[in-house]
Amino acid sequence: MIEQARQQLQHYFGYPSFRPGQEQVISHAMNKQNTLAVMPTGGGKSICYQIPGMVMDGTAIIISPLISLMKDQVDALTALGVPATYINSSLSNEEQRQRLQDMKRNRYSFVYVAPERFDSGFFLQAIQSIKLSLIAFDEAHCISQWGHDFRPSYRSIVPTLNKLNNLPVVMALTATATTEVITDIQRLIHVQDDAVVNTGFARNNLAFRIVKGQDKRDFLSRYVKERSSESGIIYAATRKDVDYIHQFLIRKGFQAGKYHAGLNELERKQAQNDFIQDKTTIMVATNAFGMGIDKSNVRYVLHYAVPMNIESYYQEAGRAGRDGEPSECILLFSGQDVGLQKYLIEQSEMAEDKKAVEYEKLQAMVNYCHTHRCLQEYILDYFHDQTEREVCGKCSNCQYEGEKEDMTKEAQMVLSCVKRMGERFGAGMTAKVLKGSSDKRVKEFRFDQLSTYGLMGQYTEKEISSFIHFLTAEDLLNPGQGKFPSLQLTPKSLEVLTGKRNVWMKVEATHTV
Ligand code: ADP
């Protein structure tokens, strides 16, 4: 059967061989074994369900939250001579009815729908009355409440599916899934361990860079000027920032478009089309932009502010270089942005336990900005990516050629201070004590009596906090959990305190410790 799949790959798509993972996913599906594919962006997930859908009898239902992508996918299949359609709210009621009728007459090999379609009795009745080849969940991380983009409408499909008596095989595909999300998806749609195909997340053509301690605007204008002929996305945290950066670039004479939820649909569509068709080279946007944008030649993604979590960061940054060509992912770091993100979590309507998870995720994001390890590796470790790999050799940490300084003594100061404060306080308070601050709270807790009080007086509080984040990123301190996380020592910290381990830091960073 896989031979037939290979022929289809050659015949319809003109590709001589499968990419890593594709063949396994396809054979699980064709053997009617529910399967979960975790592959990086640009890894070729569509083909994983398109080929079984072409080879097997019946209609394949593809569930996707990305209405904007459905049309492109359907057009592409139609152009190959494969009967396909989509049914979603962008169509008139009449058109939806017509397509549903055609689906019932088995006219289509593929029908793309948004999750909400499963709320419609007509639709459910229609899929029960036909022969199905497979059901595929694209962007499957949206099913899991542990995913960063949980959609209840997606999850509520699961019990409905379980009631179908003509359910053939279910496929789930995603580019972003932590171990928790993978387990959750497995449990929900009954995927056996051997049918999880995880090719790892590494994007070998991407070079990650962290930029700290520079004027963001200056950096931005220099950066985009050097790349004036290349396409890039600039992500900002708020609509106001998008408007501001966009204005700034326009005034400097760059061809930039903007995109955020405050613009009307027409404006957004126009901006998006101009960018996709290379009429504008730069897109300044909030995170509202990107889901479902299939532009392969984006050469850089620059984050003007620190995002909420690694999941969103990797997904947004991953919009660079889908064509496999070398591309850059830059993150401009400032401590203030972290404050904004904390505020956003605090203000949100999430339940307290969910907030705690979000704080923890934000902390991992902050650690990313402070680590001295390979950045790609840091991200892969975050996702518990177990696939074989080496350091990337391209990120700003791998490329660092400067000297490193021995910061063991300073690290010992911080660690012993954390210990003396009872491992009950966060970075801010610890920095105050080490600085020797006369803050009221420091006095209240009598921390001015500690032997570590004022021990790092020559640094600013901000520098000390940043050093603490570095220690956290290196796993020399545990950042703690919740809204007011308290730092705790780790097994590695004990090695530092007892002089068994030294702490090295880039010289560039020690100047801004
Ligand atoms: P994803 O959904 O995983 O981000 P896509 O399915 O959009 O990725 O595929 C990305 C690109 O890779 C597409 O242009 C697709 O045609 C191409 N592609 C997929 N499979 C193969 C293959 N086996 N050989 C060569 N190119 C492939």
Boltz pocket constraint, residues with backbone or C-beta under 6 A from the ligand:
constraints:
  - pocket:
      binder: B
      contacts: [[A, 15], [A, 16], [A, 17], [A, 18], [A, 19], [A, 22], [A, 39], [A, 40], [A, 41], [A, 42], [A, 43], [A, 44], [A, 45], [A, 46], [A, 47], [A, 322]]
      max_distance: 6.0
